[in-house]
């Protein structure tokens, strides 16, 4: 199972919170390039990472991410 970001939803939530990708990466303890890849649905992530991002953006993880079975 892989977890990917819903590009539009992550970006909307981040902008609504007044955060840049760099701000979000700093608050989540992740690199800026990694946040960019996640936001553009080009990189999968662990459940722990999805939870971190969801927590910072104050959203339920299901609103921001989707899972694909392999």
Rosetta blueprint (number, residue, H / E / L):
1 X L
2 X E
3 X E
4 X E
5 X E
6 X L
7 X H
8 X H
9 X H
10 X H
11 X H
12 X H
13 X H
14 X H
15 X H
16 X H
17 X L
18 X L
19 X L
20 X L
21 X H
22 X H
23 X H
24 X H
25 X H
26 X H
27 X H
28 X H
29 X L
30 X L
31 X L
32 X H
33 X H
34 X H
35 X H
36 X H
37 X H
38 X H
39 X H
40 X L
41 X L
42 X L
43 X L
44 X L
45 X E
46 X L
47 X H
48 X H
49 X H
50 X H
51 X H
52 X H
53 X H
54 X H
55 X H
56 X H
57 X L
58 X L
59 X L
60 X L
61 X H
62 X H
63 X H
64 X H
65 X E
66 X E
67 X E
68 X E
69 X L
70 X L
